[in-house]
């Protein structure tokens, strides 16, 4: 069951991050990024591969961490951090495409997921700030 935005201020509903649609999207994106980066060159294992994966995982992890904090204001702060990680991921994907590590179609699919996720994070943050 996904938590709707009108319940954003209800801390008891926010405690389980797995109930948030935005977390579900972030987690799926993380899995997709891990799959996409499996084909990156071995010499990038400690470079772009790791950075891209960490940025993706950081989005979902910050949403989860925010849910473990007290109150909507704390969650809103972690949503902002997640947004920063999503922007970092957006850059890493662009770089991987331009370095020919990601083909255009895979880049477009992942980029679209990041953009949708950033929209969801923004809307969620706005609802939290309004509560």
RODO-615591 format. One record per residue (C-alpha): residue in three letters; x, y, z; residue number from 1. Coordinates in steps of 0.02 Angstrom, whole numbers, plus 32768, in hexadecimal, padded with zeros to 4 digits. Example, Ala and Ser with C-alpha at 12.3 -4.5 7.8 and 13.67 -1.06 7.14 Angstrom:
2
SITE, aa, x, y, z, i
SITE, ALA, 8267, 7F1F, 8186, 1
SITE, SER, 82AC, 7FCB, 8165, 2
END
This chain:
131
SITE, aa, x, y, z, i
SITE, UNK, 8000, 8000, 8000, 1
SITE, UNK, 804B, 80A6, 7FCB, 2
SITE, UNK, 8041, 813D, 803B, 3
SITE, UNK, 7FE6, 81CD, 7FE9, 4
SITE, UNK, 8027, 827E, 7FF5, 5
SITE, UNK, 7F93, 82BA, 805E, 6
SITE, UNK, 7FD5, 824A, 80EA, 7
SITE, UNK, 8087, 828F, 80DE, 8
SITE, UNK, 8080, 82DD, 818B, 9
SITE, UNK, 8047, 823B, 81DE, 10
SITE, UNK, 80EC, 81F5, 8220, 11
SITE, UNK, 80A5, 814A, 8245, 12
SITE, UNK, 807E, 8130, 818C, 13
SITE, UNK, 812B, 816C, 8157, 14
SITE, UNK, 8193, 80FD, 81C6, 15
SITE, UNK, 8193, 806A, 814E, 16
SITE, UNK, 81EC, 80AD, 80B4, 17
SITE, UNK, 81B3, 8014, 8051, 18
SITE, UNK, 8103, 8060, 8051, 19
SITE, UNK, 813C, 80F8, 7FEE, 20
SITE, UNK, 8128, 80F7, 7F30, 21
SITE, UNK, 81BD, 816B, 7F20, 22
SITE, UNK, 822A, 80ED, 7F7D, 23
SITE, UNK, 81E9, 805F, 7F0E, 24
SITE, UNK, 821B, 80C3, 7E73, 25
SITE, UNK, 82C5, 80EC, 7EBC, 26
SITE, UNK, 82E5, 8036, 7EE9, 27
SITE, UNK, 82B3, 7FF9, 7E3B, 28
SITE, UNK, 8325, 807C, 7DEE, 29
SITE, UNK, 83B4, 803F, 7E5C, 30
SITE, UNK, 839A, 7F8C, 7E20, 31
SITE, UNK, 8394, 7FC8, 7D6B, 32
SITE, UNK, 8434, 802D, 7D81, 33
SITE, UNK, 848F, 7F98, 7DCB, 34
SITE, UNK, 8458, 7F2F, 7D36, 35
SITE, UNK, 848C, 7FB6, 7CB9, 36
SITE, UNK, 8537, 7FCF, 7D07, 37
SITE, UNK, 8563, 7F15, 7D01, 38
SITE, UNK, 859D, 7F34, 7C4F, 39
SITE, UNK, 8610, 7FC5, 7C7B, 40
SITE, UNK, 86CA, 7FA8, 7C5B, 41
SITE, UNK, 8727, 7F4E, 7CE6, 42
SITE, UNK, 87A1, 7FE0, 7CF5, 43
SITE, UNK, 870C, 804B, 7D2B, 44
SITE, UNK, 86DC, 7FD8, 7DBB, 45
SITE, UNK, 8721, 8052, 7E3C, 46
SITE, UNK, 86F5, 80EB, 7DD6, 47
SITE, UNK, 8656, 810E, 7D77, 48
SITE, UNK, 8606, 8065, 7D9E, 49
SITE, UNK, 8613, 807D, 7E5A, 50
SITE, UNK, 85E3, 8135, 7E56, 51
SITE, UNK, 854A, 8115, 7DEB, 52
SITE, UNK, 8510, 8086, 7E59, 53
SITE, UNK, 852D, 80E8, 7EF8, 54
SITE, UNK, 84CC, 817E, 7EB8, 55
SITE, UNK, 8439, 810E, 7E89, 56
SITE, UNK, 843A, 80B1, 7F2F, 57
SITE, UNK, 844A, 8154, 7F8E, 58
SITE, UNK, 83A1, 8191, 7F50, 59
SITE, UNK, 8342, 80FD, 7F98, 60
SITE, UNK, 83B1, 80F7, 8033, 61
SITE, UNK, 8391, 81AD, 805E, 62
SITE, UNK, 82D6, 8197, 804C, 63
SITE, UNK, 82E1, 8101, 80C1, 64
SITE, UNK, 834E, 815E, 813D, 65
SITE, UNK, 82D9, 81F3, 813D, 66
SITE, UNK, 8248, 8180, 8167, 67
SITE, UNK, 82A9, 8144, 81FE, 68
SITE, UNK, 82BA, 81F5, 8242, 69
SITE, UNK, 823D, 8252, 82AC, 70
SITE, UNK, 81C3, 82C2, 8254, 71
SITE, UNK, 819A, 8303, 81A7, 72
SITE, UNK, 8220, 838B, 81B0, 73
SITE, UNK, 82AB, 8309, 81C3, 74
SITE, UNK, 8263, 82A1, 8137, 75
SITE, UNK, 825B, 833C, 80C8, 76
SITE, UNK, 8315, 835A, 80E8, 77
SITE, UNK, 8341, 82A9, 80B0, 78
SITE, UNK, 82D1, 82BC, 8017, 79
SITE, UNK, 833D, 8352, 7FE8, 80
SITE, UNK, 83D9, 82E8, 7FFB, 81
SITE, UNK, 8389, 8261, 7F90, 82
SITE, UNK, 8367, 82E5, 7F0B, 83
SITE, UNK, 8420, 8312, 7F0A, 84
SITE, UNK, 844E, 825C, 7EF2, 85
SITE, UNK, 83D0, 824E, 7E64, 86
SITE, UNK, 8422, 82E3, 7E0E, 87
SITE, UNK, 84CC, 8293, 7E26, 88
SITE, UNK, 848A, 81F2, 7DD9, 89
SITE, UNK, 8445, 8256, 7D47, 90
SITE, UNK, 84F4, 8299, 7D26, 91
SITE, UNK, 8548, 81EF, 7D34, 92
SITE, UNK, 84CE, 81A3, 7CB8, 93
SITE, UNK, 84ED, 8230, 7C3D, 94
SITE, UNK, 85A8, 8218, 7C4E, 95
SITE, UNK, 8598, 815C, 7C36, 96
SITE, UNK, 8533, 8179, 7B98, 97
SITE, UNK, 85B1, 81F5, 7B52, 98
SITE, UNK, 8640, 817D, 7B7A, 99
SITE, UNK, 85E0, 80F6, 7B1A, 100
SITE, UNK, 85C8, 808A, 7BB4, 101
SITE, UNK, 850B, 8097, 7BA5, 102
SITE, UNK, 84B0, 808B, 7B00, 103
SITE, UNK, 8434, 8114, 7AD6, 104
SITE, UNK, 8397, 80AD, 7AF7, 105
SITE, UNK, 83D0, 8072, 7BA3, 106
SITE, UNK, 8407, 8123, 7BCF, 107
SITE, UNK, 835D, 8169, 7B9A, 108
SITE, UNK, 8300, 80E8, 7C02, 109
SITE, UNK, 8369, 8107, 7C9E, 110
SITE, UNK, 8366, 81C3, 7C86, 111
SITE, UNK, 82A8, 81C1, 7C79, 112
SITE, UNK, 82A1, 8160, 7D1D, 113
SITE, UNK, 8311, 81E0, 7D72, 114
SITE, UNK, 82A9, 8272, 7D32, 115
SITE, UNK, 8207, 8220, 7D6E, 116
SITE, UNK, 8257, 81FC, 7E16, 117
SITE, UNK, 8292, 82B0, 7E29, 118
SITE, UNK, 81E1, 82ED, 7E06, 119
SITE, UNK, 819E, 8278, 7E8B, 120
SITE, UNK, 8221, 82AE, 7F08, 121
SITE, UNK, 81F9, 8365, 7EE7, 122
SITE, UNK, 813E, 834A, 7EFD, 123
SITE, UNK, 815A, 82E5, 7F9C, 124
SITE, UNK, 81D0, 8368, 7FE2, 125
SITE, UNK, 8151, 83F2, 7FBF, 126
SITE, UNK, 80C7, 8391, 8018, 127
SITE, UNK, 8138, 8372, 80AD, 128
SITE, UNK, 8168, 842A, 80B8, 129
SITE, UNK, 80B2, 845F, 80AF, 130
SITE, UNK, 8081, 83ED, 8140, 131
END
